[in-house]
Amino acid sequence: MQWVARLSGFFSAAMVMVVLSPSLQSFPPAEAIRSSQFDGSVRFPGQIAGGARGIAFRRAPSFRNAADCGAGDGAAANVCDPSLVHIAITLDEEYLRGSVAAVHSVVQHARCPESVFFHFLVSDASLGDLVRAVFPQLRFKVYYFDPDRVRGLISTSVRQALEQPLNYARNYLAGLLEPCVRRVIYLDSDLVLVDDVAKLWRTDLAGRTVGAPEYCHANFTKYFTARFWSDQRFAGTFAGRRPCYFNTGVMVLDLDRWRQEGYTQRIERWMEIQKSPPGRIYELGSLPPFLLVFAGHVAPIEHRWNQHGLGGDNVLGSCRDLHPGPVSLLHWSGSGKPWARLGAGRPCPLDALWAPFDLYGPAGAGAGEESR
C-alpha cells in the first residue's frame, strides 16, 4: 500500500501546481536598482554542513513594481518609509539555501516587490554580502544577533536545529529593528510564498500583538509537561483564555504594542523558569514560550498563509500531503527540508513546489535561472 500513498502524494502535488499556476507568474523583469558586476553566480566562501567548501548561488531575476505601485526608487530606500512592507527572516549557513528560496518566492509573487523591505537576522554578518550579490535590487538591512544573548536560556529539544540561538531571534525583533518599524511579518527559512505578501501584510490584528493561523483542533496540552499542568501557578496562566496552537514560523507582529507591553521580557521569564529546578515545564524549543504569552490572544489569520508540516515530524521527516483548502504559503516545518531531500535524490512529491525558487548552484543550472 506504500505505493498508493506515494502516488496519492504525487497527484496532490500535481493538483496544487494546477491550482497555483496563475500565482506562479512573475511581473516583468526590470533593471537592477544597484549596479553590480557578477557572472550570474555568486560563491560564498564558507563552511557548510557536511564539510563542503563554498556555497554557490545564481543571481536572482530582477523584478519591478507594477504600474500602480509607484516608481520604487531603490536609491532613496529608507527603512522608515511608511509605504514599505517589512519582512524579518534569519540567515545562517545551515538554512541559507532555504532563506534564499523564501526571499525569491516573496519578490516573485509580490505585485510591488520594490516596496518590500527585508530585515535579515544573522550571527554571521558576512552573509549580507551574499544576499546583496544574489538579489542586487533588494531593499534590506542586516541585523547582528548575539548568540550569547539567549544561549543561557535555551533548553534541550527534540532536534538540534531547534536549539540554535538564531531560532530565538524572533523574540527580540522589537528591540533589533528601528523604532519606526511598527509592524513586521516574521517568516521562517523553510517556506515559500505563492501569493502576494501584501495581502498578509494588510491583516487586521484587531488590537492584538500577534497574528497567525491558529489550529484549535491540535492537542495543545502536549507542548507542556506534567509538572506544568500539575502546578496551578503555571497551568493557571491560561485561565480565562481559549488557547490554541499556532506555528511561530509565520506571524504578523505589532511591534509598537510589543514594545509597550514588554513581551520580550515576558518570554525570557518563562525560559528562565524552564531552566530552573525542579525541571522542565515544556517541550520543544522556541514555540512554548510564545504559546504561554500569546495563546488565546492571537488575531486569527487564514490557514492558507501557513500550510505547515510539509517537513514531516521532528524525527522522521516523512512525506506529507497538504491540508484541505487554498494555499498562499507552503511551509516545510518538521525535520525534512526540501533542499536536503532533493539533494539526496529522495524528494517528497510536494518538494517539487519548492524547487522552482531554489537558486542554489552555478548559473545555467536548475530552476529559477530566468524570470518566468
Disulfide bonds with the S-S distance in Angstrom:
Cys69-Cys112 1.92
Cys80-Cys180 2.05
Cys216-Cys244 1.94
Cys319-Cys348 1.95
